[in-house]
């Protein structure tokens, strides 16, 4: 009789407390290539969640092709989280550029760090001091359909130029860096977190000049495309760059599927900010996260769970 009563009591507990024996939420975070910046950042984020929220979360890091693939995987439900560039999620939400349909499942959790647009020319190329001086030169604008290539077209538009004004090349950042090293191109445009390891290597083996982006063009671009944020490349980021250089940046952001429960996203965001110093120790780029502007540069709506936490803490109005 006592055994029967005990069984009934346990069943009642389970029926009224559905999370009593609930398994952790199994999520995948789409990142980028293993040699890039997104993959280690995804690892640092998952480490926080899997240790601080182990009863709630089990997050796995997946190497991907980067932002475009992450957005598509998020839309199909093959990943629940993804690290993306702010300009490309803007394009995806509107069905622009490389996206031929509107992608609607993404919601912002927080901004991670700036990805700086760096325009670099080999030092041996004479007479180049501004972007317009590159006209007629061999310039890599990024792989076709990439974030770097999208940024390139917007900058050219603001300067009244087009690819036809250059001996334009469309290769990956890795290929462009190799071609800079081998003197196969004169200049390249790179959109990436700083300092970029591959480009840093180039600047230690040959003279490279970082070109500024015209201030009028910076203002014009930011007014038209708010996700392009005016920024100065800090002095000394690369060898032979003693002064800050005026440029622009897009934001690397963590987004998630809109259908992740509000309370789960709330706990995820809370855990990251409450353990932010530990996250910085795991990945120094996390130092760029801003408590007073956690959604900086976001082109899509925040997840309700994230917004709830930020409002509670006074981090957003």
Backbone torsions as a table, in degrees:
resi	resn	phi	psi	omega
1	UNK	NA	-46.4	-179.5
2	UNK	-62.8	-38.0	179.2
3	UNK	-63.7	-40.3	179.1
4	UNK	-64.3	-44.0	178.4
5	UNK	-61.0	-41.1	-179.9
6	UNK	-63.2	-43.8	179.2
7	UNK	-61.5	-44.8	179.1
8	UNK	-60.6	-40.6	-179.4
9	UNK	-63.9	-43.0	179.1
10	UNK	-64.0	-42.5	178.6
11	UNK	-61.9	-38.1	178.1
12	UNK	-65.0	-41.3	178.3
13	UNK	-60.0	-44.1	-178.6
14	UNK	-65.7	-40.3	-178.2
15	UNK	-68.3	-34.5	-179.4
16	UNK	-91.0	-17.5	179.7
17	UNK	-126.8	77.6	-173.8
18	UNK	-61.6	-17.6	-179.8
19	UNK	-93.5	2.0	-176.2
20	UNK	-56.4	-40.5	-179.8
21	UNK	-121.8	25.8	-177.1
22	UNK	-69.4	138.7	175.6
23	UNK	-78.4	155.3	177.3
24	UNK	-59.6	151.5	175.0
25	UNK	-69.6	127.4	-178.7
26	UNK	-96.0	109.7	-178.0
27	UNK	-121.9	152.7	175.0
28	UNK	-118.0	135.4	176.7
29	UNK	-109.8	119.2	177.0
30	UNK	-79.1	135.2	-174.6
31	UNK	-123.6	-105.5	179.9
32	UNK	-161.9	-159.3	176.8
33	UNK	-68.8	154.2	-176.0
34	UNK	-64.8	-21.9	-179.7
35	UNK	-92.3	-2.8	-178.4
36	UNK	-92.6	-167.8	-177.0
37	UNK	-88.5	-27.1	-175.1
38	UNK	-69.7	-38.8	-175.0
39	UNK	-62.5	-51.1	178.0
40	UNK	-64.8	-31.5	176.4
41	UNK	-66.2	-41.7	175.7
42	UNK	-59.4	-38.8	177.7
43	UNK	-64.7	-40.2	179.5
44	UNK	-66.1	-41.8	178.5
45	UNK	-64.1	-46.3	-178.1
46	UNK	-64.8	-32.8	178.7
47	UNK	-62.5	-41.8	177.5
48	UNK	-61.3	-51.2	-176.3
49	UNK	-65.0	-40.9	-175.7
50	UNK	-74.4	-16.3	176.6
51	UNK	-101.9	-41.3	-176.8
52	UNK	-85.5	-23.6	-176.8
53	UNK	-129.0	39.0	-171.8
54	UNK	-63.5	-24.6	177.1
55	UNK	-79.5	-18.1	-177.1
56	UNK	-104.3	-33.9	-168.6
57	UNK	-133.1	147.4	167.7
58	UNK	-138.8	101.3	-172.8
59	UNK	-108.0	127.5	-179.8
60	UNK	-109.3	138.8	179.0
61	UNK	-91.5	134.4	178.6
62	UNK	-123.2	125.9	174.6
63	UNK	-71.9	136.4	-178.5
64	UNK	-140.1	-173.9	176.3
65	UNK	-83.3	3.5	178.0
66	UNK	106.3	-156.0	-169.4
67	UNK	-54.3	-52.6	-174.7
68	UNK	-59.5	-46.0	179.2
69	UNK	-66.4	-39.4	-179.9
70	UNK	-60.5	-41.9	179.7
71	UNK	-63.0	-43.0	-179.1
72	UNK	-68.6	-39.7	178.2
73	UNK	-66.3	-36.8	178.0
74	UNK	-64.8	-39.9	-178.1
75	UNK	-65.6	-37.8	-178.7
76	UNK	-84.4	-9.4	-179.9
77	UNK	85.7	10.8	178.1
78	UNK	-77.0	-20.6	167.9
79	UNK	-134.2	156.6	178.8
80	UNK	-103.3	-20.8	-178.1
81	UNK	-133.0	153.9	177.7
82	UNK	-157.4	144.6	173.2
83	UNK	-94.9	129.0	-173.3
84	UNK	-140.5	160.2	170.9
85	UNK	-83.3	141.1	-176.4
86	UNK	-63.0	-34.6	-179.5
87	UNK	-69.2	-37.9	-176.5
88	UNK	-75.0	-32.8	176.4
89	UNK	-71.2	-29.5	173.1
90	UNK	-62.9	-48.3	178.9
91	UNK	-61.4	-42.1	-178.1
92	UNK	-63.6	-41.1	-177.3
93	UNK	-67.5	-18.9	-178.9
94	UNK	-112.0	1.9	-179.0
95	UNK	65.3	38.6	-177.4
96	UNK	-106.7	171.1	174.9
97	UNK	52.8	-119.5	-175.7
98	UNK	-80.0	0.6	-180.0
99	UNK	-107.5	118.3	-176.6
100	UNK	-93.7	7.9	174.4
101	UNK	-149.6	162.3	-179.6
102	UNK	-80.4	132.6	178.1
103	UNK	-103.1	123.0	-166.2
104	UNK	-116.6	-5.6	-171.9
105	UNK	-86.4	-13.2	-175.4
106	UNK	-78.6	140.7	173.0
107	UNK	-137.2	141.1	-177.3
108	UNK	-76.1	139.0	171.4
109	UNK	-103.3	-50.7	174.6
110	UNK	-168.2	158.3	174.6
111	UNK	-83.1	142.7	-177.7
112	UNK	-101.9	-64.0	-176.9
113	UNK	-161.1	162.0	179.6
114	UNK	-77.8	144.8	170.5
115	UNK	-111.3	111.3	-167.1
116	UNK	-88.3	136.7	175.0
117	UNK	-83.3	110.7	-177.4
118	UNK	-111.7	120.4	178.5
119	UNK	-105.4	114.7	-173.4
120	UNK	-124.8	141.2	178.5
121	UNK	-127.3	142.8	176.6
122	UNK	-62.7	138.0	-176.6
123	UNK	-62.8	-23.0	-178.5
124	UNK	-78.0	-8.1	178.1
125	UNK	-86.1	112.1	-172.7
126	UNK	-80.1	152.7	170.9
127	UNK	74.8	19.5	179.8
128	UNK	-113.0	111.9	179.3
129	UNK	-126.8	-16.5	178.9
130	UNK	-133.0	168.6	179.4
131	UNK	-58.9	-41.4	-177.1
132	UNK	-66.2	-21.3	177.4
133	UNK	-70.4	-10.6	179.3
134	UNK	-82.3	-6.7	179.6
135	UNK	-53.1	130.3	-179.3
136	UNK	86.4	-9.1	-177.9
137	UNK	-89.3	164.1	176.9
138	UNK	-80.8	107.7	-173.6
139	UNK	-126.2	130.2	172.9
140	UNK	-89.5	125.1	180.0
141	UNK	-105.8	10.9	-179.2
142	UNK	100.1	159.5	178.8
143	UNK	-62.6	142.4	179.5
144	UNK	-54.8	128.6	179.9
145	UNK	84.2	3.0	-179.3
146	UNK	-89.2	170.5	176.8
147	UNK	-63.0	-40.9	179.2
148	UNK	-61.7	-42.1	-178.6
149	UNK	-67.7	-37.9	177.7
150	UNK	-63.9	-43.1	177.8
151	UNK	-62.0	-39.8	-179.0
152	UNK	-58.9	-46.7	-176.9
153	UNK	-64.2	-37.4	180.0
154	UNK	-67.1	-39.8	179.5
155	UNK	-67.0	-44.3	178.9
156	UNK	-60.3	-41.2	178.4
157	UNK	-58.6	-44.2	-178.8
158	UNK	-66.9	-27.6	-179.2
159	UNK	-92.6	0.4	-179.0
160	UNK	73.0	29.1	-178.9
161	UNK	-119.1	171.4	174.6
162	UNK	-145.8	172.4	179.8
163	UNK	-59.6	-27.0	-178.4
164	UNK	-64.6	-18.1	-179.4
165	UNK	-82.0	-2.2	-176.0
166	UNK	-130.8	166.1	164.5
167	UNK	-86.9	79.7	-168.6
168	UNK	-76.7	136.7	176.2
169	UNK	-121.0	145.3	-178.1
170	UNK	-128.5	88.0	-178.0
171	UNK	-131.6	167.0	179.6
172	UNK	-67.6	164.6	177.8
173	UNK	-58.2	-41.8	-179.3
174	UNK	-61.8	-43.9	179.2
175	UNK	-67.1	-40.4	180.0
176	UNK	-63.5	-41.8	179.1
177	UNK	-62.1	-42.0	177.8
178	UNK	-63.8	-39.3	-179.4
179	UNK	-71.2	-32.4	173.0
180	UNK	-62.6	-44.7	-178.3
181	UNK	-63.1	-35.5	-176.8
182	UNK	-95.3	9.9	178.5
183	UNK	60.6	31.7	179.2
184	UNK	-91.6	-17.3	172.4
185	UNK	-132.1	160.6	-178.9
186	UNK	-92.7	-31.6	-174.9
187	UNK	-154.9	166.0	178.9
188	UNK	-149.6	153.7	173.4
189	UNK	-113.8	124.6	-175.2
190	UNK	-123.3	127.8	173.2
191	UNK	-112.2	108.0	-173.8
192	UNK	-163.8	165.3	174.0
193	UNK	-66.5	157.1	-176.0
194	UNK	-117.6	149.9	-12.0
195	UNK	-75.0	143.8	178.2
196	UNK	-80.2	123.8	-171.9
197	UNK	-57.9	-46.7	-178.3
198	UNK	-64.9	-42.6	179.7
199	UNK	-70.2	-34.9	176.7
200	UNK	-58.1	-38.9	179.5
201	UNK	-63.9	-40.0	179.0
202	UNK	-61.4	-43.1	-175.9
203	UNK	-70.3	-15.2	177.3
204	UNK	-89.2	-12.8	-177.4
205	UNK	-110.6	-16.4	177.3
206	UNK	-152.1	161.2	179.5
207	UNK	-74.3	130.7	179.5
208	UNK	-133.7	137.6	177.5
209	UNK	-109.7	130.9	176.4
210	UNK	-93.7	123.4	-176.2
211	UNK	-92.7	141.6	176.1
212	UNK	-78.0	157.1	170.8
213	UNK	-99.2	128.1	-176.4
214	UNK	-48.8	134.4	-175.9
215	UNK	-60.5	-40.4	178.2
216	UNK	-60.8	-40.7	178.7
217	UNK	-67.3	-37.4	178.9
218	UNK	-61.9	-46.2	-179.1
219	UNK	-65.2	-44.6	-179.7
220	UNK	-60.3	-43.7	-179.3
221	UNK	-67.4	-42.2	-179.3
222	UNK	-66.8	-38.0	178.6
223	UNK	-64.0	-39.4	-177.6
224	UNK	-83.6	-35.8	-178.5
225	UNK	-128.7	88.0	-175.1
226	UNK	-56.8	-21.3	179.5
227	UNK	-73.0	-12.6	173.4
228	UNK	-90.8	108.2	-171.3
229	UNK	-103.4	123.9	175.5
230	UNK	-58.0	135.0	-177.6
231	UNK	-155.5	148.6	173.7
232	UNK	-100.2	128.2	172.3
233	UNK	-66.3	118.2	-174.4
234	UNK	-57.0	143.1	177.6
235	UNK	-56.0	138.8	176.7
236	UNK	79.6	8.3	177.2
237	UNK	-60.0	-40.2	178.3
238	UNK	-127.4	154.3	179.8
239	UNK	-59.3	137.8	179.7
240	UNK	78.9	15.7	179.4
241	UNK	-123.8	76.6	-172.8
242	UNK	-74.0	-18.8	-175.7
243	UNK	-119.9	157.3	174.0
244	UNK	-61.0	149.7	179.1
245	UNK	-124.4	126.7	-178.9
246	UNK	-68.9	125.3	179.4
247	UNK	-152.1	-159.9	179.1
248	UNK	-133.1	163.7	176.7
249	UNK	-143.4	151.9	166.1
250	UNK	-106.9	170.8	-175.2
251	UNK	-111.0	132.3	169.4
252	UNK	-80.1	126.6	-175.6
253	UNK	-128.4	153.4	169.8
254	UNK	-98.9	124.1	175.8
255	UNK	-119.0	166.0	-179.7
256	UNK	-143.2	169.2	176.5
257	UNK	-69.2	144.5	-178.4
258	UNK	-65.3	-24.0	-174.8
259	UNK	-92.2	7.2	171.5
260	UNK	-69.3	134.2	-176.8
261	UNK	-54.5	142.8	-177.9
262	UNK	-57.5	-42.8	-176.9
263	UNK	-68.1	-29.4	178.9
264	UNK	-70.9	-46.6	179.0
265	UNK	-64.0	-37.9	176.4
266	UNK	-55.3	-48.2	-178.6
267	UNK	-67.7	-35.3	179.2
268	UNK	-65.6	-46.9	179.6
269	UNK	-65.6	-43.2	178.5
270	UNK	-57.9	-44.2	-177.7
271	UNK	-63.8	-40.4	-179.9
272	UNK	-65.0	-45.2	-177.6
273	UNK	-73.4	-33.0	178.8
274	UNK	-74.7	-15.7	178.5
275	UNK	-122.7	32.0	-173.9
276	UNK	-62.7	-40.0	-179.5
277	UNK	-62.2	-38.1	177.4
278	UNK	-66.9	-36.6	177.6
279	UNK	-64.5	-41.3	178.8
280	UNK	-62.8	-38.6	177.9
281	UNK	-63.8	-33.5	179.8
282	UNK	-79.2	-31.8	180.0
283	UNK	-151.4	109.5	-172.5
284	UNK	-60.9	-23.5	179.8
285	UNK	-64.0	-21.7	178.9
286	UNK	-65.9	-13.8	177.4
287	UNK	-65.3	-18.9	178.9
288	UNK	-78.9	-12.1	178.0
289	UNK	-62.9	141.9	-174.0
290	UNK	-120.7	118.9	179.5
291	UNK	-63.6	-33.4	-177.1
292	UNK	-88.0	2.0	177.0
293	UNK	-155.9	61.4	-172.3
294	UNK	-68.1	-16.3	-178.4
295	UNK	-110.3	21.4	-175.4
296	UNK	-51.9	129.6	176.2
297	UNK	74.4	7.2	-177.2
298	UNK	-68.0	132.4	-179.2
299	UNK	-102.5	-5.2	179.1
300	UNK	-128.1	168.0	-177.2
301	UNK	-67.2	147.3	174.4
302	UNK	-73.1	155.4	174.1
303	UNK	-68.8	139.7	-179.6
304	UNK	-54.0	-34.6	179.0
305	UNK	-66.8	-39.5	177.4
306	UNK	-67.6	-44.7	-178.3
307	UNK	-63.0	-37.9	178.3
308	UNK	-59.9	-44.5	179.8
309	UNK	-65.1	-45.7	-177.4
310	UNK	-63.7	-38.0	178.9
311	UNK	-69.0	-40.2	178.3
312	UNK	-60.0	-37.4	-176.5
313	UNK	-92.3	0.5	180.0
314	UNK	71.0	22.3	-178.1
315	UNK	-82.7	-22.3	172.3
316	UNK	-137.2	160.8	179.5
317	UNK	-86.4	NA	NA
